[in-house]
Structures are given as C-alpha cells and as structure tokens.
Amino acid sequence: MSEHKPQMGPSIGKGAIILQKPKNTWLTIKRLLGYMKKSSLLLVLSLIAAIAGTIHFN
C-alpha cells in the first residue's frame, strides 16, 4: 500500500496572486481606513449587534 504524504507548506492554486508586504504599513492602514469610511457606520452597528448578541439577560 502506498501512503499519502501530507503536503508541506501552503498550496497555491493556478492563477493565485502572491502579495508583497507593504513598504509603508501606516500609509497602507490609513488608505484602508479611507476606503472603509463610507461603511464605518455599518461596521460599528454590526459590532454592537454582535456584542449585544453575546450578552445574556436573566
């Protein structure tokens, strides 16, 4: 019988894009927050709903 060896390391499918680490992390975070500014209210409301869903009242 032949044994199946587990694959070492992550598998990369055909057409996968390998991203580089950003050179300026803070600029990248600032840009990301700029993109998310339009949906910030929705994100805050979702976070509040998630926290409220974990609280159990007697």
Buried (B, 14 or more C-beta within 10 A) or exposed (E): EEEEEEEEEEEEEEEEEEEEEEEEEEEEEEEEEEEEEEEEEEEEEEEEEEEEEEEEEE
